[in-house]
Amino acid sequence: LGLIAAYYYIQYTTVELMASSITPKTKIRGIIEILSAASEFSSFPIRHGEEKSLQILTRTLSLKLPDSAQYNDANTKALILLQSHFSRKTLSTDLYFDKKSILVESINLIQAIVDVISSNGWLKPALAAMELSQMVVQGLWSKDNVLLQIPHCTNEIIKRCEAYEGEEPIESIFDILSIEDDARNDIFRLSNDKMADVAAFCNNYPSIDVTFKVEDQNDITAGDPVRIHVQLEREVDEEDLEEMDATLGLVSAPLFPKEKREGWWVVIGDLSSNTLLSLKRLNLQHKQKVTLEFLAPEEPGDHNMTLFCISDSYLGCDQEFSLPLSVAANDSDDDDDDDDEED
């Protein structure tokens, strides 16, 4: 735990809180509450009259506050402001600046939460924490329509997307890019300046080609190390590559207060047992290779793992792949069985 605190420059009491609070069944609501309880937020001021403002904000929150919440408590304030961010609520100037500080601090804290969960080998809470990172960067709930990440996109525009009668429905950012200009203009009905913002976001949205290879796939033995070589490559025109090099991987996030570069978690896990087997985090510009290693199951036979590539900044571009493994019995186990029979 001390290593995690030192690596992310966060307080040891915060990491202790994470470790003692997260369980194999923790969902996104629990992780939001753990994040907001971090010691880093304890020093935020509660100004004169602010308790009333926080109470008013609470009436429209998506998630009910814990029974222990107090409006004169800085961590309760952090929880309210995080939820307000995901719901895109209008805030007073003071609360808006407090929220900006909370958002910037949250990215580091969420990465620490993922590492704490990973050290326990729990898959589903780790995926939930990664989802929370996307929510913080884009200012949305994970259940919201992914098209709302696009600048100037409104619920009215979403309705026009749903009513679109083209060959394919419009459900993703990639669908927006694939339709004709006239159809896109009719759906958005924005000024040229605002449409330029839409185009910039959509063109920057990550389209990632993921390839992977299991080392010695036909020779995997129970309990022995398994290595998976994974490559992430951004789909971008070669001629544009040099021109875009400096901005490649720069996140489009109008509601996040600081410049941010894309990070990706590459995860191998077993959904059926909620087990996280291996995890690596990487920054991606054009192409990146990474090797993940874990121990093969002790039980010989066919096993189905999953490879996840999860963005830390965008909703809707995560990928997952089935990873079937055929595990042979370990010869030493057979020898032990033979010895037992001789005895």
Contacts in CASP RR format, 6 or more apart in sequence:
PFRMAT RR
TARGET T0000
AUTHOR 0000-0000-0000
METHOD contacts of the structure
MODEL  1
LGLIAAYYYIQYTTVELMASSITPKTKIRGIIEILSAASEFSSFPIRHGE
EKSLQILTRTLSLKLPDSAQYNDANTKALILLQSHFSRKTLSTDLYFDKK
SILVESINLIQAIVDVISSNGWLKPALAAMELSQMVVQGLWSKDNVLLQI
PHCTNEIIKRCEAYEGEEPIESIFDILSIEDDARNDIFRLSNDKMADVAA
FCNNYPSIDVTFKVEDQNDITAGDPVRIHVQLEREVDEEDLEEMDATLGL
VSAPLFPKEKREGWWVVIGDLSSNTLLSLKRLNLQHKQKVTLEFLAPEEP
GDHNMTLFCISDSYLGCDQEFSLPLSVAANDSDDDDDDDDEED
1 12 0 8 1.000
1 15 0 8 1.000
1 16 0 8 1.000
1 19 0 8 1.000
1 116 0 8 1.000
2 12 0 8 1.000
2 15 0 8 1.000
4 10 0 8 1.000
4 15 0 8 1.000
4 112 0 8 1.000
4 115 0 8 1.000
4 116 0 8 1.000
4 119 0 8 1.000
5 11 0 8 1.000
5 12 0 8 1.000
5 14 0 8 1.000
5 15 0 8 1.000
5 112 0 8 1.000
7 112 0 8 1.000
7 115 0 8 1.000
8 108 0 8 1.000
8 109 0 8 1.000
8 111 0 8 1.000
8 112 0 8 1.000
8 115 0 8 1.000
9 108 0 8 1.000
10 38 0 8 1.000
10 40 0 8 1.000
10 108 0 8 1.000
10 109 0 8 1.000
10 112 0 8 1.000
11 38 0 8 1.000
11 39 0 8 1.000
11 40 0 8 1.000
13 39 0 8 1.000
14 38 0 8 1.000
14 39 0 8 1.000
14 40 0 8 1.000
14 109 0 8 1.000
14 112 0 8 1.000
15 112 0 8 1.000
15 116 0 8 1.000
17 34 0 8 1.000
17 37 0 8 1.000
17 38 0 8 1.000
17 39 0 8 1.000
18 34 0 8 1.000
18 112 0 8 1.000
18 113 0 8 1.000
18 116 0 8 1.000
19 116 0 8 1.000
21 30 0 8 1.000
21 34 0 8 1.000
21 37 0 8 1.000
22 31 0 8 1.000
22 34 0 8 1.000
22 113 0 8 1.000
22 116 0 8 1.000
22 117 0 8 1.000
22 120 0 8 1.000
22 122 0 8 1.000
22 125 0 8 1.000
23 122 0 8 1.000
23 125 0 8 1.000
24 120 0 8 1.000
24 122 0 8 1.000
24 124 0 8 1.000
24 125 0 8 1.000
24 274 0 8 1.000
25 124 0 8 1.000
25 125 0 8 1.000
26 34 0 8 1.000
26 125 0 8 1.000
26 128 0 8 1.000
27 124 0 8 1.000
27 125 0 8 1.000
27 128 0 8 1.000
28 128 0 8 1.000
28 131 0 8 1.000
28 132 0 8 1.000
28 142 0 8 1.000
29 63 0 8 1.000
31 113 0 8 1.000
31 125 0 8 1.000
31 128 0 8 1.000
31 129 0 8 1.000
31 132 0 8 1.000
32 63 0 8 1.000
32 79 0 8 1.000
32 82 0 8 1.000
32 83 0 8 1.000
32 132 0 8 1.000
33 66 0 8 1.000
33 79 0 8 1.000
34 113 0 8 1.000
35 82 0 8 1.000
35 106 0 8 1.000
35 109 0 8 1.000
35 110 0 8 1.000
35 113 0 8 1.000
35 132 0 8 1.000
36 75 0 8 1.000
36 76 0 8 1.000
36 78 0 8 1.000
36 79 0 8 1.000
36 82 0 8 1.000
37 75 0 8 1.000
37 78 0 8 1.000
37 79 0 8 1.000
38 75 0 8 1.000
38 78 0 8 1.000
38 105 0 8 1.000
38 109 0 8 1.000
40 105 0 8 1.000
40 109 0 8 1.000
41 74 0 8 1.000
41 75 0 8 1.000
41 77 0 8 1.000
41 78 0 8 1.000
41 102 0 8 1.000
41 105 0 8 1.000
42 74 0 8 1.000
42 75 0 8 1.000
43 74 0 8 1.000
44 74 0 8 1.000
44 77 0 8 1.000
44 78 0 8 1.000
44 98 0 8 1.000
44 101 0 8 1.000
44 102 0 8 1.000
45 74 0 8 1.000
46 71 0 8 1.000
46 72 0 8 1.000
46 73 0 8 1.000
46 74 0 8 1.000
46 77 0 8 1.000
47 94 0 8 1.000
50 77 0 8 1.000
50 94 0 8 1.000
50 95 0 8 1.000
51 71 0 8 1.000
51 72 0 8 1.000
53 92 0 8 1.000
53 95 0 8 1.000
54 71 0 8 1.000
54 76 0 8 1.000
54 77 0 8 1.000
54 80 0 8 1.000
55 71 0 8 1.000
57 80 0 8 1.000
57 84 0 8 1.000
57 89 0 8 1.000
57 91 0 8 1.000
58 65 0 8 1.000
58 71 0 8 1.000
58 80 0 8 1.000
60 87 0 8 1.000
60 89 0 8 1.000
61 80 0 8 1.000
61 83 0 8 1.000
61 84 0 8 1.000
61 87 0 8 1.000
62 83 0 8 1.000
62 86 0 8 1.000
62 87 0 8 1.000
62 141 0 8 1.000
63 83 0 8 1.000
65 76 0 8 1.000
65 79 0 8 1.000
65 80 0 8 1.000
69 76 0 8 1.000
69 79 0 8 1.000
70 76 0 8 1.000
71 77 0 8 1.000
77 98 0 8 1.000
78 102 0 8 1.000
81 91 0 8 1.000
81 95 0 8 1.000
81 98 0 8 1.000
81 99 0 8 1.000
81 102 0 8 1.000
82 99 0 8 1.000
82 102 0 8 1.000
82 106 0 8 1.000
82 136 0 8 1.000
84 91 0 8 1.000
84 95 0 8 1.000
84 99 0 8 1.000
85 99 0 8 1.000
85 103 0 8 1.000
85 136 0 8 1.000
85 139 0 8 1.000
85 255 0 8 1.000
86 135 0 8 1.000
86 139 0 8 1.000
86 140 0 8 1.000
86 141 0 8 1.000
87 141 0 8 1.000
88 139 0 8 1.000
88 140 0 8 1.000
88 255 0 8 1.000
91 99 0 8 1.000
100 257 0 8 1.000
103 136 0 8 1.000
103 256 0 8 1.000
103 257 0 8 1.000
103 258 0 8 1.000
104 257 0 8 1.000
104 258 0 8 1.000
106 136 0 8 1.000
107 133 0 8 1.000
107 136 0 8 1.000
107 137 0 8 1.000
107 260 0 8 1.000
107 312 0 8 1.000
110 129 0 8 1.000
110 130 0 8 1.000
110 132 0 8 1.000
110 133 0 8 1.000
110 136 0 8 1.000
110 312 0 8 1.000
111 133 0 8 1.000
111 281 0 8 1.000
111 312 0 8 1.000
113 129 0 8 1.000
114 126 0 8 1.000
114 129 0 8 1.000
114 130 0 8 1.000
114 265 0 8 1.000
114 279 0 8 1.000
114 281 0 8 1.000
117 125 0 8 1.000
117 126 0 8 1.000
117 129 0 8 1.000
117 276 0 8 1.000
118 126 0 8 1.000
118 276 0 8 1.000
118 279 0 8 1.000
121 275 0 8 1.000
121 276 0 8 1.000
121 277 0 8 1.000
122 274 0 8 1.000
122 275 0 8 1.000
122 276 0 8 1.000
123 267 0 8 1.000
123 269 0 8 1.000
123 270 0 8 1.000
123 271 0 8 1.000
123 274 0 8 1.000
123 275 0 8 1.000
123 276 0 8 1.000
124 271 0 8 1.000
124 274 0 8 1.000
126 267 0 8 1.000
126 276 0 8 1.000
126 279 0 8 1.000
127 267 0 8 1.000
127 308 0 8 1.000
127 310 0 8 1.000
130 265 0 8 1.000
130 310 0 8 1.000
130 312 0 8 1.000
131 142 0 8 1.000
131 310 0 8 1.000
132 142 0 8 1.000
133 312 0 8 1.000
133 313 0 8 1.000
134 142 0 8 1.000
134 311 0 8 1.000
134 312 0 8 1.000
134 313 0 8 1.000
134 314 0 8 1.000
134 315 0 8 1.000
135 141 0 8 1.000
135 142 0 8 1.000
135 315 0 8 1.000
136 256 0 8 1.000
137 251 0 8 1.000
137 253 0 8 1.000
137 256 0 8 1.000
137 260 0 8 1.000
137 312 0 8 1.000
137 313 0 8 1.000
137 314 0 8 1.000
138 149 0 8 1.000
138 253 0 8 1.000
138 255 0 8 1.000
138 256 0 8 1.000
138 313 0 8 1.000
138 314 0 8 1.000
138 315 0 8 1.000
139 255 0 8 1.000
139 256 0 8 1.000
140 148 0 8 1.000
140 149 0 8 1.000
140 315 0 8 1.000
142 315 0 8 1.000
144 315 0 8 1.000
145 158 0 8 1.000
146 171 0 8 1.000
146 172 0 8 1.000
146 173 0 8 1.000
146 315 0 8 1.000
146 316 0 8 1.000
147 153 0 8 1.000
147 157 0 8 1.000
147 158 0 8 1.000
147 161 0 8 1.000
147 170 0 8 1.000
147 172 0 8 1.000
147 173 0 8 1.000
147 176 0 8 1.000
148 158 0 8 1.000
149 173 0 8 1.000
149 201 0 8 1.000
149 314 0 8 1.000
149 315 0 8 1.000
150 173 0 8 1.000
150 176 0 8 1.000
150 198 0 8 1.000
150 201 0 8 1.000
150 202 0 8 1.000
151 194 0 8 1.000
151 197 0 8 1.000
151 198 0 8 1.000
151 201 0 8 1.000
151 252 0 8 1.000
151 254 0 8 1.000
152 188 0 8 1.000
152 190 0 8 1.000
152 194 0 8 1.000
152 197 0 8 1.000
152 198 0 8 1.000
153 188 0 8 1.000
153 198 0 8 1.000
157 187 0 8 1.000
157 188 0 8 1.000
157 189 0 8 1.000
160 186 0 8 1.000
160 187 0 8 1.000
161 170 0 8 1.000
161 171 0 8 1.000
161 187 0 8 1.000
162 169 0 8 1.000
162 170 0 8 1.000
164 170 0 8 1.000
164 179 0 8 1.000
164 183 0 8 1.000
164 187 0 8 1.000
166 179 0 8 1.000
166 183 0 8 1.000
168 175 0 8 1.000
168 178 0 8 1.000
169 175 0 8 1.000
170 176 0 8 1.000
170 179 0 8 1.000
170 187 0 8 1.000
172 316 0 8 1.000
173 201 0 8 1.000
173 202 0 8 1.000
173 205 0 8 1.000
173 316 0 8 1.000
173 317 0 8 1.000
174 205 0 8 1.000
174 207 0 8 1.000
176 184 0 8 1.000
176 198 0 8 1.000
176 202 0 8 1.000
177 202 0 8 1.000
177 203 0 8 1.000
179 187 0 8 1.000
185 195 0 8 1.000
188 194 0 8 1.000
188 195 0 8 1.000
188 198 0 8 1.000
190 198 0 8 1.000
200 252 0 8 1.000
201 252 0 8 1.000
204 247 0 8 1.000
204 249 0 8 1.000
204 250 0 8 1.000
204 251 0 8 1.000
204 252 0 8 1.000
205 252 0 8 1.000
205 314 0 8 1.000
205 317 0 8 1.000
206 234 0 8 1.000
206 249 0 8 1.000
206 262 0 8 1.000
206 284 0 8 1.000
206 311 0 8 1.000
206 314 0 8 1.000
206 317 0 8 1.000
207 234 0 8 1.000
207 235 0 8 1.000
207 317 0 8 1.000
208 232 0 8 1.000
208 233 0 8 1.000
208 234 0 8 1.000
208 235 0 8 1.000
208 264 0 8 1.000
208 284 0 8 1.000
208 309 0 8 1.000
208 317 0 8 1.000
208 319 0 8 1.000
209 232 0 8 1.000
209 233 0 8 1.000
209 234 0 8 1.000
209 235 0 8 1.000
210 230 0 8 1.000
210 231 0 8 1.000
210 232 0 8 1.000
210 233 0 8 1.000
210 307 0 8 1.000
210 309 0 8 1.000
210 319 0 8 1.000
210 321 0 8 1.000
211 230 0 8 1.000
211 231 0 8 1.000
211 233 0 8 1.000
212 228 0 8 1.000
212 229 0 8 1.000
212 230 0 8 1.000
212 231 0 8 1.000
212 307 0 8 1.000
212 321 0 8 1.000
212 323 0 8 1.000
213 228 0 8 1.000
213 229 0 8 1.000
214 220 0 8 1.000
214 226 0 8 1.000
214 227 0 8 1.000
214 228 0 8 1.000
214 323 0 8 1.000
214 325 0 8 1.000
215 226 0 8 1.000
215 227 0 8 1.000
215 228 0 8 1.000
215 229 0 8 1.000
217 325 0 8 1.000
218 326 0 8 1.000
219 328 0 8 1.000
220 226 0 8 1.000
220 296 0 8 1.000
220 325 0 8 1.000
220 326 0 8 1.000
220 327 0 8 1.000
220 328 0 8 1.000
221 296 0 8 1.000
221 327 0 8 1.000
221 328 0 8 1.000
221 329 0 8 1.000
221 330 0 8 1.000
221 331 0 8 1.000
222 296 0 8 1.000
222 297 0 8 1.000
222 298 0 8 1.000
222 299 0 8 1.000
222 300 0 8 1.000
222 327 0 8 1.000
222 328 0 8 1.000
222 329 0 8 1.000
222 330 0 8 1.000
222 333 0 8 1.000
223 295 0 8 1.000
223 296 0 8 1.000
223 297 0 8 1.000
223 298 0 8 1.000
223 327 0 8 1.000
223 330 0 8 1.000
224 295 0 8 1.000
224 296 0 8 1.000
224 330 0 8 1.000
225 293 0 8 1.000
225 294 0 8 1.000
225 295 0 8 1.000
225 296 0 8 1.000
226 293 0 8 1.000
226 294 0 8 1.000
226 295 0 8 1.000
226 296 0 8 1.000
226 325 0 8 1.000
227 291 0 8 1.000
227 292 0 8 1.000
227 293 0 8 1.000
228 268 0 8 1.000
228 278 0 8 1.000
228 291 0 8 1.000
228 292 0 8 1.000
228 293 0 8 1.000
228 307 0 8 1.000
228 323 0 8 1.000
229 289 0 8 1.000
229 290 0 8 1.000
229 291 0 8 1.000
230 266 0 8 1.000
230 289 0 8 1.000
230 290 0 8 1.000
230 291 0 8 1.000
230 292 0 8 1.000
230 307 0 8 1.000
230 309 0 8 1.000
231 287 0 8 1.000
231 288 0 8 1.000
231 289 0 8 1.000
231 290 0 8 1.000
232 264 0 8 1.000
232 266 0 8 1.000
232 282 0 8 1.000
232 284 0 8 1.000
232 287 0 8 1.000
232 288 0 8 1.000
232 290 0 8 1.000
232 309 0 8 1.000
233 286 0 8 1.000
233 287 0 8 1.000
233 288 0 8 1.000
234 248 0 8 1.000
234 249 0 8 1.000
234 284 0 8 1.000
234 285 0 8 1.000
234 286 0 8 1.000
234 287 0 8 1.000
236 244 0 8 1.000
236 248 0 8 1.000
236 286 0 8 1.000
241 248 0 8 1.000
241 286 0 8 1.000
245 285 0 8 1.000
248 285 0 8 1.000
248 286 0 8 1.000
249 261 0 8 1.000
249 262 0 8 1.000
249 283 0 8 1.000
249 284 0 8 1.000
249 285 0 8 1.000
250 259 0 8 1.000
250 260 0 8 1.000
250 261 0 8 1.000
250 262 0 8 1.000
251 259 0 8 1.000
251 260 0 8 1.000
251 261 0 8 1.000
251 262 0 8 1.000
251 313 0 8 1.000
251 314 0 8 1.000
253 260 0 8 1.000
253 313 0 8 1.000
260 313 0 8 1.000
261 283 0 8 1.000
262 283 0 8 1.000
262 284 0 8 1.000
262 311 0 8 1.000
262 312 0 8 1.000
262 313 0 8 1.000
262 314 0 8 1.000
263 281 0 8 1.000
263 282 0 8 1.000
263 283 0 8 1.000
263 284 0 8 1.000
263 311 0 8 1.000
263 312 0 8 1.000
263 313 0 8 1.000
264 281 0 8 1.000
264 282 0 8 1.000
264 283 0 8 1.000
264 284 0 8 1.000
264 288 0 8 1.000
264 309 0 8 1.000
264 310 0 8 1.000
264 311 0 8 1.000
264 312 0 8 1.000
265 279 0 8 1.000
265 280 0 8 1.000
265 281 0 8 1.000
265 308 0 8 1.000
265 309 0 8 1.000
265 310 0 8 1.000
265 312 0 8 1.000
266 279 0 8 1.000
266 280 0 8 1.000
266 281 0 8 1.000
266 282 0 8 1.000
266 290 0 8 1.000
266 292 0 8 1.000
266 307 0 8 1.000
266 308 0 8 1.000
266 309 0 8 1.000
266 310 0 8 1.000
267 276 0 8 1.000
267 278 0 8 1.000
267 279 0 8 1.000
267 307 0 8 1.000
267 308 0 8 1.000
267 309 0 8 1.000
267 310 0 8 1.000
268 276 0 8 1.000
268 277 0 8 1.000
268 278 0 8 1.000
268 279 0 8 1.000
268 292 0 8 1.000
268 294 0 8 1.000
268 305 0 8 1.000
268 306 0 8 1.000
268 307 0 8 1.000
268 308 0 8 1.000
268 323 0 8 1.000
269 275 0 8 1.000
269 276 0 8 1.000
269 277 0 8 1.000
269 278 0 8 1.000
269 305 0 8 1.000
269 306 0 8 1.000
269 307 0 8 1.000
269 308 0 8 1.000
270 277 0 8 1.000
270 303 0 8 1.000
270 304 0 8 1.000
270 305 0 8 1.000
270 306 0 8 1.000
271 306 0 8 1.000
272 304 0 8 1.000
277 294 0 8 1.000
277 295 0 8 1.000
277 305 0 8 1.000
278 292 0 8 1.000
278 293 0 8 1.000
278 294 0 8 1.000
279 292 0 8 1.000
280 290 0 8 1.000
280 292 0 8 1.000
281 312 0 8 1.000
282 288 0 8 1.000
282 290 0 8 1.000
296 325 0 8 1.000
296 327 0 8 1.000
297 303 0 8 1.000
297 325 0 8 1.000
297 327 0 8 1.000
299 327 0 8 1.000
300 327 0 8 1.000
300 328 0 8 1.000
300 329 0 8 1.000
300 330 0 8 1.000
301 326 0 8 1.000
301 327 0 8 1.000
301 328 0 8 1.000
302 324 0 8 1.000
302 325 0 8 1.000
302 326 0 8 1.000
302 327 0 8 1.000
303 324 0 8 1.000
303 325 0 8 1.000
303 326 0 8 1.000
303 327 0 8 1.000
304 322 0 8 1.000
304 323 0 8 1.000
304 324 0 8 1.000
304 325 0 8 1.000
305 322 0 8 1.000
305 323 0 8 1.000
305 324 0 8 1.000
305 325 0 8 1.000
306 320 0 8 1.000
306 321 0 8 1.000
306 322 0 8 1.000
306 323 0 8 1.000
307 320 0 8 1.000
307 321 0 8 1.000
307 323 0 8 1.000
308 318 0 8 1.000
308 319 0 8 1.000
308 320 0 8 1.000
309 318 0 8 1.000
309 319 0 8 1.000
309 320 0 8 1.000
310 318 0 8 1.000
311 317 0 8 1.000
311 318 0 8 1.000
END
